[in-house]
Amino acid sequence: MEYPVLALLLCTSLCWSAVSGLNGAAIEVDKKGASLTFDGIGGLSGGGATSRLLIDYKEPQRGQILDYLFKPNFGASLQILKVEIGGDSQSTDGTESSHMHSADDLDYHRGYEWWLMVEAKKRNPDIKLYGLAWAYPGWVGNGSGSPFLYPNLTSSYIVKWLEGAKKVYDLDIDYIGIWNERSSSGPYVVNLRNAINKAGFPNTLIVAKDGGADICNSMANDKAYADAVSVIGLHYPSDFSNFSLCHSFNKPFWASEESSSYDDANGAACWARVINSHWVLQQMTSSIMWNLVGSYYHGTNWYASSMLTAVQPWSGHYWVAPVVWATAHVTQFTKVGWKYLKNGAGSGELTKGGYYATWVDPNGKDFTMVIVKISHEHAPCTRPGLPDYDSFAEEVMVQLDESLGKVESLNVWYSNFEDGPPYTQFVKKDPIHLVGNAFSVAIPVGGYFTITTLAGGEKGSAGDIPESSPRFPLPYSDNFDSVIESQEAPFFADQIGTFEVHPATVDAATHKGVMTQMVPELPIGWSDHGSRGPMTILGMREWQDVTAQVEFLMPVSAPATATVCLATRSDQMWNNGVVFCVDAAGNYNLTTAGPFLITYDRQPAVPVVFSGQVGDFEVNTWHHLSLTTIDGKATGSLDGKVLFNNKAIRNIDTGFVAFGTNGWFSVQYDNFKVDPAGSNWSPKSACGAAKAGDVLTVRNCTTNGLASDDQMFELVPNYQLRHIPSGLCAMAKSMVIGVSITLEKCSDSDRQVFLNDYTNIRNHLEPVRVGSLSLAGSEKTGGEVSLQKEHAPGYYTFWSFFPNTHQLRNQYTAITALGYPQCLSTCPVE
């Protein structure tokens, strides 16, 4: 038989042509091979506070972002929205407020997950909703630190959340989880199933356990437990593991959290691969991406490991990432309830690497086939690892069975996540015209095809997106009076405890709305089980030279050892920073980290730079705290009185402004302000324009969020290291120890491939490798960078990328032994 061919040709752009005359064994697509029910592709908001800045966007940009995520046949067109049930504790990028801080507290107007679910349902009434706790308020465990020892309390807590969703927001929750990536409990799950049935939610299905496959062992030994679970949900499951025990329950089997990968073309390649391989290799019927929208500061965990990234509410800028269009290949051409075709009847592995999967409408003639072929270099997600494999271009011939009816033509959408930059993303191609219900398609490496009977589909566009302005706008101030009660103030990101705006309890006529720390006791944490005191951050990871001010009121109930603290240069959890604290007894200190909880068992010492007494100090009275840091000096005042002036501090820290306390106290804050300080707030040109042949060096990083032309680089998804102003690429002179790196015209040379962990390098120090060697700088002399063995004595071989300033730095948080942070530069050695 001859097969019409959808062929990929070489020309000035991507071309398609119908070609006949190819012969070969065909992939059979047979509706009689319909298998398991498709449960949908989703995105996860939370785990934690990953959507924090989204709600601070103004219209129309906020609505546009939501359209790209949820509107059918427009963007990602998501079929499931999974959200965190706030638990008052750090859960990755921040904390989310619980609806019940204590047993006698109930407020359904906290946070933003309710709002997000409502907006998703407005756009797609058929979207499935799924709630999961990362942490629990402490009262749920009745002091035990476990959510399972008192199952009636925890079940009641979850039922209250379901009731709020329904009664206040008219939301039906389709799925409920147990405890993200932590232990589970058969008796609790049975208790929860009975409780939600009794409360009138029999259609809310339990997913367990949102973690590892050990859940299947537990269910095998406890029939009541197994009967209460409707869906087995694993996180980051390997397609190459043995999940036969999990399959033996004949329950839907999901990747209920997946990806965690950066939002560039590599992240899209990872996602395109895994949402298809999960079906082909493990018969998983749903994949849910962490995270839905990257709306959290760089400097918190897992920056932009997201489907869409929106981190600039002040400018309105957002980034419709390639991952959106990788998702659209499936979601715009399938529906929850369609059937997968089993392997051999429309799904399977390609001969030369890759996967194909087919969905069919069980009640009609429509079907969709997706084919993906990603090279090993670009296929990995952040986790788990992939075994070695090879991928090669190939022709795939497809024969449709008569069970699908006579098909005249099929619509085609195409992406390629390895053909750039720029990359082909979700482009509609000419239809395939079939002969004898058959066709052929040429699959290049990096290729991603949707071939469907459906005529819909759209690469939606909301129009022009505002220009990027990553620098947080200064000066900045907020008196919190315009914030809706129970909400966080704009741009603040709680990291320990939760801070909500409520009416002031003292001098309410003047102070009106104030930020109040709301958590009354240690939560049952996910990652933070009691370390430093409650705190919230704002600003940029790059800040150094600022003046921060805030008014505060210490409650009468606070002990004499209770402190209120104001910080600059803080990291996410104020483990590092410049921190000025005053306690209820009138003592103060200046330290290089935030305070530990006063209930913390070990009470580790915090390094003190300076300390003293302020004299009389009144609680239940408003006070004013101010801290200025400029280079290596700090000045602090309380109520206008300078307590230390130009006190020497180390100058290698950078970070956010933060405020907080050292315990679970309801401290109130008002009239917050940040101003630039000192003279280091204008971009300085360190050298002339870069040109081909220039040798790359390191020099002191520009600070305060300033971008200097010589330090502006881009980590390209093809692993080139491109200097943005010149458009030239870094290139090793050879691939031997000690050679220098120069700027050259970008090419496909192996010496321009600087491999890195494209996700973690924005959040940690990671090696940047050329062949078997690593990009290195001298710890003693600085100067030119070179290739060295990883961990070579006398060299630093690990780097972190700061996306706001496009800097490749030798430090993420301060490393005293390395001195002032060094950045890759095009400037010659001085």
C-alpha positions in Angstrom: 0.0 0.0 0.0 1.2 3.6 -0.7 0.9 6.1 2.2 0.5 9.8 1.8 3.3 11.4 3.8 3.5 14.5 5.9 7.2 15.2 5.2 9.7 17.5 6.9 11.8 19.2 4.2 14.8 21.5 4.4 14.1 25.0 3.2 14.2 28.6 4.5 11.6 27.6 7.0 9.8 24.5 8.1 8.0 23.0 5.1 5.5 20.3 4.6 4.7 18.3 1.5 2.5 15.3 0.6 4.7 12.5 -0.7 3.6 9.1 -1.9 5.4 5.9 -2.5 6.6 5.0 1.1 6.1 1.4 2.1 6.5 -0.2 5.5 4.8 -1.8 8.5 2.2 0.6 9.8 1.2 1.6 13.3 -2.3 0.3 13.7 -4.9 2.6 15.3 -7.9 0.6 16.4 -10.7 1.9 18.4 -11.5 -1.6 19.6 -8.3 -1.2 21.6 -9.9 1.4 23.8 -8.5 1.0 27.3 -8.5 3.1 30.5 -10.3 6.4 31.0 -8.3 9.6 30.5 -8.5 11.7 33.7 -6.9 14.9 32.4 -3.8 17.0 32.4 -3.5 19.5 35.2 -1.5 22.2 37.0 -0.8 22.7 40.7 -1.0 26.0 42.6 0.7 25.7 45.9 3.3 23.6 47.6 3.7 26.3 48.4 2.6 29.9 47.7 3.6 29.5 44.1 0.8 31.7 42.9 1.4 34.4 45.5 2.2 37.3 43.2 -0.5 36.5 40.6 -3.3 38.1 42.6 -1.3 41.3 42.8 -1.4 41.8 39.0 -3.8 44.4 37.7 -6.3 43.9 34.9 -6.2 43.2 32.0 -2.9 41.2 32.5 -4.2 39.1 35.4 -7.2 38.0 33.3 -4.9 37.3 30.4 -2.7 35.0 32.5 -5.8 33.1 33.7 -7.0 32.8 30.1 -3.7 31.3 29.0 -4.0 28.7 31.8 -7.7 27.8 31.8 -9.6 29.0 28.8 -10.5 26.1 26.5 -8.9 26.2 23.1 -6.7 29.1 23.9 -3.6 28.2 25.8 -2.8 25.4 28.2 -6.6 24.7 28.5 -6.0 22.8 31.7 -8.4 20.0 32.7 -7.5 19.7 36.4 -6.6 22.4 38.9 -4.9 21.2 42.1 -4.5 23.6 44.9 -2.8 23.7 48.3 -5.1 23.6 51.4 -3.2 26.3 53.3 -1.6 25.0 56.5 0.2 28.1 58.0 3.6 26.6 57.4 6.5 26.8 54.8 5.7 24.5 52.0 8.4 25.4 49.4 8.1 29.1 48.3 6.2 30.4 51.2 3.3 29.7 53.5 -0.4 29.8 52.8 -3.0 30.8 55.3 -5.2 28.1 56.8 -8.9 28.6 56.9 -8.7 27.6 60.6 -5.6 29.0 62.5 -7.1 27.5 65.6 -10.0 25.2 66.5 -12.3 28.2 67.2 -11.3 30.1 64.1 -12.9 29.9 60.7 -12.4 32.3 57.8 -13.0 31.4 54.2 -11.6 34.7 52.8 -7.9 34.1 53.3 -5.4 33.4 50.6 -6.0 33.2 46.9 -6.7 29.5 46.1 -10.5 30.0 46.5 -10.2 32.9 44.1 -8.1 30.9 41.6 -10.5 28.0 41.6 -13.4 30.4 41.0 -11.6 32.0 38.1 -10.7 28.6 36.6 -14.3 27.5 36.7 -15.5 30.7 35.1 -13.3 29.9 32.1 -13.9 26.1 32.1 -16.9 24.8 34.0 -15.7 21.3 33.3 -12.3 21.6 35.0 -11.7 19.2 37.9 -10.7 20.6 41.3 -8.3 18.9 43.7 -7.2 19.9 47.2 -4.2 18.8 49.2 -2.6 19.8 52.4 1.1 20.3 52.7 0.9 21.3 56.4 -1.7 21.5 59.1 -2.3 24.0 61.9 -0.9 22.7 65.2 -4.3 22.3 66.8 -5.3 19.5 64.4 -2.7 17.3 66.1 -3.7 18.4 69.6 -0.1 19.1 70.5 1.2 15.7 69.1 2.8 17.1 65.9 0.9 14.5 63.8 -2.3 15.0 61.8 -3.3 11.4 62.2 -3.4 10.7 66.0 -6.7 12.5 66.3 -8.4 11.6 63.0 -11.7 13.1 63.9 -10.0 16.5 64.3 -8.2 16.3 61.0 -11.2 15.0 59.1 -13.4 17.8 60.5 -10.7 20.3 59.4 -10.8 19.0 55.8 -14.6 18.8 55.8 -14.7 22.5 56.8 -12.5 23.3 53.8 -14.9 21.3 51.5 -17.9 23.1 53.0 -16.3 26.5 52.5 -15.6 25.7 48.8 -19.2 24.7 48.3 -21.2 27.1 50.5 -19.1 30.3 50.0 -17.8 29.8 46.4 -20.2 27.2 44.9 -17.2 24.9 44.1 -17.5 21.2 44.0 -14.2 19.6 44.9 -13.6 16.4 42.8 -10.5 15.1 44.6 -9.0 15.4 48.0 -5.5 14.3 49.1 -4.0 13.4 52.5 -0.6 15.0 53.2 1.8 16.0 50.5 4.9 13.7 50.3 4.6 12.7 54.0 3.2 9.8 55.8 -0.3 8.5 55.4 -2.6 6.5 57.8 -5.1 3.9 56.9 -7.4 4.6 59.9 -7.3 8.3 59.1 -8.1 7.8 55.4 -11.1 5.6 56.4 -12.2 8.2 58.9 -11.9 10.9 56.3 -13.9 8.9 53.7 -16.7 8.4 56.2 -16.6 12.0 57.3 -16.9 13.5 53.8 -19.6 11.1 52.9 -21.6 12.1 56.0 -21.0 15.8 55.2 -22.6 15.3 51.8 -19.6 15.0 49.6 -19.8 11.3 48.4 -18.5 12.4 44.9 -15.3 13.8 46.3 -12.7 11.1 45.7 -9.6 10.5 47.8 -6.2 10.5 46.2 -3.4 8.8 48.1 -0.9 9.5 49.0 0.7 12.2 46.8 4.1 10.7 47.4 5.9 7.4 46.9 4.8 4.0 45.8 4.9 2.6 49.3 1.2 3.6 49.5 0.6 0.4 47.5 2.3 -1.8 50.1 0.2 -0.2 52.8 -3.1 -0.7 50.9 -2.2 -4.3 50.2 -2.0 -4.9 53.9 -5.2 -3.0 54.8 -8.3 -3.7 52.7 -10.4 -0.9 54.4 -7.6 1.6 53.5 -7.6 0.4 49.9 -11.3 0.6 49.7 -11.3 4.2 50.9 -8.8 5.3 48.3 -10.2 6.0 44.8 -7.0 7.1 43.0 -3.3 6.2 43.5 -1.3 9.4 43.1 2.5 9.2 42.9 5.0 12.1 42.7 7.7 12.1 40.0 7.2 8.4 39.3 9.8 6.8 37.0 8.4 5.1 33.9 11.2 2.5 34.4 10.1 1.3 37.8 8.0 -1.7 38.6 4.5 -0.5 39.7 2.8 -3.9 39.3 1.5 -3.8 42.9 -0.1 -0.4 42.4 -1.7 -1.6 39.1 -3.1 -4.7 40.9 -5.7 -2.5 42.6 -7.3 -1.6 39.3 -7.6 2.0 40.4 -6.7 5.1 38.4 -3.0 5.5 38.6 -1.7 9.1 38.3 1.5 11.2 38.3 -0.3 13.6 40.8 2.8 15.8 40.9 5.3 16.1 38.0 8.0 18.1 36.3 9.3 20.8 38.7 11.3 21.9 35.7 12.3 25.4 34.5 9.9 27.0 32.0 12.1 27.1 28.9 12.2 24.8 25.9 13.9 22.1 28.0 11.1 22.2 30.5 8.6 21.9 27.7 10.5 19.0 26.2 10.4 17.3 29.6 6.7 17.8 30.0 5.9 16.8 26.4 7.8 13.6 26.9 6.4 12.6 30.3 2.7 13.2 29.8 2.9 10.7 26.9 5.4 8.2 28.2 3.5 7.9 31.5 0.6 6.4 29.6 2.7 4.3 27.2 5.1 2.8 29.8 3.0 2.9 33.0 -0.7 3.4 32.0 -1.0 6.5 34.1 -4.1 8.4 33.2 -3.3 11.8 34.5 -0.3 14.0 35.0 -0.3 17.2 37.1 2.5 19.8 36.7 4.1 21.5 39.6 3.7 24.3 39.3 0.9 26.0 37.6 2.2 29.6 37.5 5.5 30.8 38.8 4.4 33.8 40.7 7.1 33.9 43.4 10.3 35.7 43.9 13.7 34.6 42.6 15.5 33.8 45.8 12.8 31.5 47.0 12.9 27.8 46.0 12.5 26.4 42.4 12.3 29.7 40.6 10.1 29.6 37.5 9.6 25.8 37.6 6.3 26.5 36.1 3.9 26.3 33.2 3.6 30.1 32.9 5.8 32.6 34.8 4.4 35.9 36.2 6.7 37.5 38.7 6.3 41.2 37.9 2.9 42.5 39.1 4.3 46.0 39.3 5.1 46.0 35.5 2.3 43.7 34.3 4.9 41.6 32.4 4.5 37.8 32.3 6.0 35.0 30.2 3.9 32.6 28.2 6.3 29.7 28.4 6.8 26.9 25.9 5.3 24.6 28.5 1.9 26.2 27.9 2.0 25.0 24.3 3.4 21.6 25.1 0.3 21.2 27.3 -2.0 22.5 24.6 -1.0 19.6 22.3 -3.0 17.3 24.5 -5.6 19.4 26.3 -7.0 21.3 23.4 -7.7 18.0 21.5 -9.0 15.7 24.3 -11.6 15.6 27.0 -11.7 14.0 30.4 -13.6 10.8 29.9 -12.1 9.9 26.6 -10.4 6.6 26.4 -6.7 5.8 25.8 -5.9 3.3 23.2 -3.8 0.5 24.5 -0.3 -0.2 23.4 -0.3 -1.9 20.0 -3.7 -0.4 19.1 -2.7 3.3 18.8 -0.2 3.9 21.6 3.4 2.7 22.0 7.1 3.4 21.6 8.7 4.6 18.4 11.3 2.4 16.8 14.0 5.1 17.0 13.1 6.7 20.3 10.0 8.5 21.3 6.4 7.7 22.1 2.9 8.0 20.6 -0.4 7.9 22.4 -4.0 8.0 21.1 -7.2 9.1 22.8 -10.6 8.3 21.4 -14.1 9.7 22.1 -16.0 6.6 23.3 -19.3 8.1 22.1 -18.2 9.3 18.7 -15.7 9.1 15.9 -13.2 11.7 17.0 -9.7 10.8 18.1 -6.3 12.5 18.7 -2.9 11.0 18.3 0.2 12.7 19.9 3.7 11.8 18.8 6.8 13.0 20.7 10.5 12.4 20.1 13.0 14.2 22.5 16.7 13.6 22.6 18.2 12.4 25.9 20.0 15.7 26.3 16.7 17.6 26.5 14.3 15.0 27.8 15.0 14.9 31.5 12.8 16.6 34.0 14.3 17.7 37.3 13.6 14.3 38.7 13.8 11.3 38.4 16.8 10.5 36.3 16.4 8.9 32.8 18.3 5.8 31.6 20.6 6.4 28.5 18.9 6.1 25.1 19.3 7.4 21.6 16.8 9.2 19.4 16.9 9.5 15.6 14.6 11.0 13.0 12.3 8.5 11.4 9.2 8.1 9.2 6.2 6.7 11.0 3.4 5.1 9.0 -0.1 5.0 10.5 -3.0 2.8 9.4 -6.5 3.6 10.8 -8.8 0.7 11.5 -12.3 0.7 10.1 -13.5 1.1 13.7 -12.6 4.7 13.3 -14.7 5.1 10.2 -13.5 6.5 6.9 -11.2 9.4 7.5 -10.6 11.9 4.7 -8.2 14.2 6.4 -6.6 15.0 9.8 -5.5 18.3 11.3 -1.9 18.7 12.4 -0.3 20.9 15.1 3.5 20.9 15.5 6.2 22.0 17.9 9.9 21.4 18.1 11.7 22.0 21.4 15.2 21.4 19.9 15.2 23.4 16.6 16.0 26.8 18.1 16.4 29.3 19.3 13.8 30.4 18.3 11.7 27.3 18.8 8.7 26.1 16.9 5.8 26.2 19.3 2.3 25.0 18.6 2.0 25.8 14.9 -1.0 24.6 12.8 0.1 22.8 9.7 -1.7 21.8 6.5 -4.0 18.9 7.0 -3.0 15.4 6.1 -5.1 13.9 3.3 -5.4 10.2 3.8 -5.6 7.4 1.2 -7.0 4.1 2.3 -7.3 5.4 5.9 -3.5 5.7 6.1 -0.8 8.3 6.3 2.9 8.7 7.1 4.7 11.4 9.1 8.4 12.3 9.3 9.4 12.8 12.9 12.5 14.9 13.6 14.3 14.8 16.9 12.7 17.4 19.1 9.4 17.0 17.2 6.0 17.0 18.9 2.9 16.4 16.8 -0.8 16.4 17.4 -2.8 14.7 14.7 -6.5 14.9 15.2 -10.0 14.7 13.7 -10.9 17.8 15.8 -11.1 21.1 13.8 -10.7 23.3 16.9 -7.5 24.4 18.6 -6.0 27.8 18.8 -2.7 29.4 19.7 -4.4 32.1 21.6 -3.0 35.6 22.0 -4.0 38.3 24.4 -2.1 40.9 22.5 1.0 42.8 23.5 2.5 42.0 26.9 4.0 44.9 28.9 7.8 45.2 28.7 9.8 43.4 31.4 11.0 45.5 34.3 12.4 43.0 36.8 13.7 45.6 39.3 11.3 46.0 42.2 10.1 49.6 42.1 11.7 51.9 44.8 10.8 53.8 46.8 8.0 51.6 48.0 5.5 52.1 50.9 2.2 50.7 52.1 0.0 51.6 55.1 -2.2 48.5 54.4 -5.4 50.5 54.7 -6.6 49.5 51.2 -6.0 45.8 51.6 -9.0 43.6 51.9 -9.4 42.2 55.4 -7.9 38.7 55.9 -5.6 39.1 52.9 -1.9 39.5 52.6 -0.6 42.9 51.6 0.6 43.2 48.0 4.1 42.0 47.1 4.7 40.4 50.6 5.5 36.8 50.6 5.2 35.0 54.0 7.8 32.4 54.6 7.3 31.4 58.2 3.9 32.0 59.9 1.2 34.0 58.1 0.6 37.7 58.0 -2.9 39.0 57.3 -4.3 42.5 57.2 -6.9 43.2 60.0 -8.0 46.3 61.9 -5.5 47.6 64.4 -6.3 46.9 68.1 -4.7 50.1 69.4 -5.1 53.6 67.9 -7.3 52.2 65.2 -8.3 55.6 64.0 -4.7 56.3 62.9 -3.5 52.9 62.0 -6.7 51.3 60.5 -5.6 48.2 58.6 -2.4 46.6 59.9 -0.5 43.4 59.0 -0.8 40.9 61.9 1.1 37.6 62.4 -1.8 35.1 62.7 -0.4 31.7 63.6 -0.8 31.0 67.3 1.3 27.8 67.7 3.8 25.7 65.8 2.1 24.1 62.8 2.4 20.5 61.8 5.0 21.4 59.2 6.0 20.0 55.8 9.6 21.3 55.6 9.9 23.6 58.6 9.2 21.8 61.9 10.2 24.8 64.0 13.3 26.8 63.3 13.4 30.5 63.1 10.6 32.9 64.0 7.7 34.0 61.7 8.7 36.4 58.9 7.6 37.8 55.6 9.8 39.1 52.7 9.5 41.7 50.0 11.8 42.9 47.2 14.7 41.4 45.4 17.4 38.8 46.1 20.0 41.3 44.8 19.2 44.1 47.2 22.0 45.4 49.4 21.8 49.2 50.0 18.3 50.1 51.4 16.6 51.8 54.2 13.7 49.8 55.6 11.1 51.2 58.1 8.1 49.8 59.8 5.9 50.6 62.7 5.0 47.8 65.1 2.9 47.0 68.2 3.9 44.2 70.6 0.9 42.6 72.2 0.5 42.6 76.0 0.5 38.8 75.9 4.0 38.6 74.5 6.7 37.5 77.0 9.7 39.7 77.9 11.9 37.7 75.5 9.6 38.3 72.5 11.3 40.3 69.8 10.3 42.3 66.7 12.8 42.3 63.9 13.5 44.2 60.7 15.9 42.8 58.2 17.7 43.7 55.0 19.8 41.4 52.8 17.7 38.5 53.9 17.5 35.1 52.2 14.3 33.2 52.0 14.2 31.9 55.6 16.4 34.7 57.1 19.2 32.2 57.7 21.4 35.0 56.4 20.9 38.7 56.5 21.3 41.9 58.5 18.7 41.7 61.2 17.8 44.4 63.8 15.7 43.1 66.7 14.1 44.7 69.8 12.5 42.7 72.6 9.7 43.4 75.0 12.2 44.1 77.8 13.9 46.9 75.9 17.0 44.9 74.7 18.1 45.2 71.1 20.7 43.5 68.9 22.1 43.5 65.4 22.7 40.0 64.0 23.6 38.3 60.7 20.5 36.0 60.8 16.9 36.0 61.9 16.0 34.9 65.4 15.2 31.3 66.3 11.9 30.5 67.8 12.1 31.0 71.6 10.5 27.6 71.9 13.1 26.0 69.7 14.6 23.1 71.6 18.3 23.7 71.0 18.2 27.5 70.9 21.3 27.9 68.7 23.1 31.1 69.0 22.7 33.8 66.3 25.9 35.7 65.5 25.6 39.2 67.2 27.3 42.2 65.6 26.1 44.7 68.2 23.7 44.8 71.1 22.4 47.2 73.8 19.4 48.5 75.8 16.9 51.1 74.8 15.7 51.8 78.3 12.0 51.9 78.9 9.9 50.0 76.3 6.2 49.8 76.3 4.2 46.9 74.9 0.7 47.5 73.4 2.1 50.8 72.0 3.1 51.7 68.5 6.9 52.0 67.8 8.9 52.9 64.8 11.9 50.7 63.7 14.4 51.7 60.9 17.4 49.9 59.5 19.8 51.2 56.8 22.5 49.1 55.2 25.0 50.6 52.8 28.0 48.5 51.6 29.7 47.4 54.9 27.8 49.7 57.3 24.5 49.5 59.2 22.5 52.1 61.0 19.5 51.4 63.2 17.0 53.5 65.1 13.9 53.0 67.4 11.3 55.7 67.6 13.7 58.1 66.0 16.6 57.4 68.4 19.7 56.1 66.7 20.9 53.0 68.5 23.9 52.2 66.3 25.4 54.3 63.5 27.6 53.0 60.6 28.3 49.8 62.5 30.6 47.5 60.5 28.9 44.5 58.9 30.0 42.1 56.2 29.2 43.4 52.7 28.8 40.1 50.9 25.1 39.4 51.7 22.3 40.4 49.4 18.6 39.8 49.7 15.1 40.8 50.6 13.7 43.2 53.2 11.9 41.2 55.9 10.2 41.7 59.2 8.9 39.3 61.8 9.3 38.0 65.3 10.7 35.1 67.3 7.5 33.4 68.4 3.9 32.8 67.6 2.8 36.3 68.7 0.2 38.5 67.2 2.5 41.4 66.5 1.0 44.1 64.4 2.9 46.0 61.6 2.0 49.2 59.8 3.4 52.0 57.6 6.1 49.9 55.9 8.6 51.7 53.7 11.7 50.8 51.6 14.0 53.4 50.0 17.3 53.1 48.1 20.2 54.1 50.2 23.7 55.2 49.3 25.1 56.0 45.9 25.2 52.6 44.3 21.9 52.8 42.5 23.0 53.9 39.0 24.2 51.4 36.4 27.9 51.8 35.8 29.6 50.8 32.5 32.7 48.9 33.6 34.2 48.6 30.1 33.6 49.0 26.4 31.3 47.0 24.2 32.1 43.3 24.0 33.4 41.9 20.7 34.4 38.5 19.2 37.6 37.2 20.7 37.2 38.9 24.1 38.3 36.7 27.0 35.7 36.1 29.7 36.6 37.1 33.2 35.0 37.6 36.6 34.6 40.8 38.6 32.5 42.1 41.5 28.9 41.6 40.8 26.8 44.7 40.4 24.3 44.9 43.2 20.9 46.3 44.1 19.3 44.7 41.0 21.3 46.7 38.6 22.2 45.1 35.3 25.6 45.9 33.9 26.1 45.1 30.2 29.3 43.2 30.7 27.6 40.8 33.2 24.4 40.1 31.2 24.3 36.5 30.0 21.5 34.1 28.9 21.4 30.4 29.6 20.0 29.3 26.2 18.0 26.0 26.2 20.5 24.5 23.7 23.1 25.1 26.5 24.9 27.9 24.9 26.0 30.7 27.2 25.1 33.9 25.3 26.2 37.4 26.1 23.0 39.4 25.7 24.3 42.9 24.6 26.7 41.5 21.9 24.7 38.4 20.9 27.9 36.4 21.0 28.4 33.1 22.7 31.0 31.8 25.2 33.3 29.3 23.6 36.2 27.3 25.1 39.4 27.6 23.1 39.8 23.9 23.4 38.6 21.2 25.7 41.7 20.8 27.9 42.4 22.0 31.5 43.4 25.6 31.8 42.1 27.0 28.5 40.3 30.3 28.5 36.8 31.1 27.4 36.2 33.7 24.7 33.2 35.3 23.0 32.6 34.1 19.5 29.8 34.0 16.9 27.2 31.5 18.1 27.5 28.2 16.3 26.9 24.5 16.8 30.4 23.8 18.1 30.7 21.4 21.0 32.9 24.0 22.6 29.9 26.3 23.0 27.9 23.7 24.9 27.9 24.7 28.6 25.8 21.9 30.1 24.1 22.8 33.4 21.1 21.7 35.5 18.8 24.2 33.8 16.3 24.2 36.7 18.5 24.1 39.8 21.1 26.6 38.6 18.7 29.4 39.3 18.3 28.3 43.0 21.5 26.7 43.9 25.2 26.5 43.0 25.6 24.0 40.1 28.5 23.1 37.8 28.6 24.4 34.2 30.4 21.8 32.1 32.1 21.8 28.8 32.8 18.2 28.0 34.3 16.6 31.1 35.5 19.9 32.5 33.9 22.8 34.3 33.8 26.5 34.0 36.0 27.8 36.8 37.3 31.0 38.4 40.3 31.4 40.6 39.6 31.7 44.3 42.6 33.9 44.9 43.3 36.0 41.8 39.9 36.2 40.0 40.7 37.4 36.5 40.1 35.1 33.5 37.8 32.1 33.8 39.0 28.8 32.5 38.2 25.1 32.2 39.2 23.0 35.2 38.3 19.7 36.8 35.3 20.0 39.1 36.4 20.9 42.7 39.9 21.7 41.4 41.9 23.1 44.4 42.1 26.9 44.3 39.1 27.3 42.0 35.4 27.6 42.3 33.6 25.5 39.8 29.9 26.0 40.8 27.7 28.9 39.7 24.2 30.2 40.2 22.2 32.2 37.6 20.3 35.3 38.8 17.6 35.9 36.2 16.6 39.4 37.2 20.1 40.7 36.3 21.2 37.9 34.0 24.3 37.4 36.1 26.2 34.1 36.5 27.4 34.3 40.1 29.9 32.2 42.1 27.6 32.5 45.1 23.9 32.0 45.7 24.0 32.9 49.4 27.1 34.4 50.9 30.2 32.2 51.1 32.6 34.0 53.3 35.7 32.1 52.0 35.1 33.5 48.5 34.8 37.1 49.5 32.6 39.5 47.5 30.4 37.7 45.0 32.0 37.4 41.6 30.1 37.5 38.3 31.0 36.3 34.8 32.1 39.4 32.8 33.3 40.5 29.4 35.6 43.2 31.0 39.3 42.7 30.6 41.4 42.0 33.8 42.3 45.2 35.5 
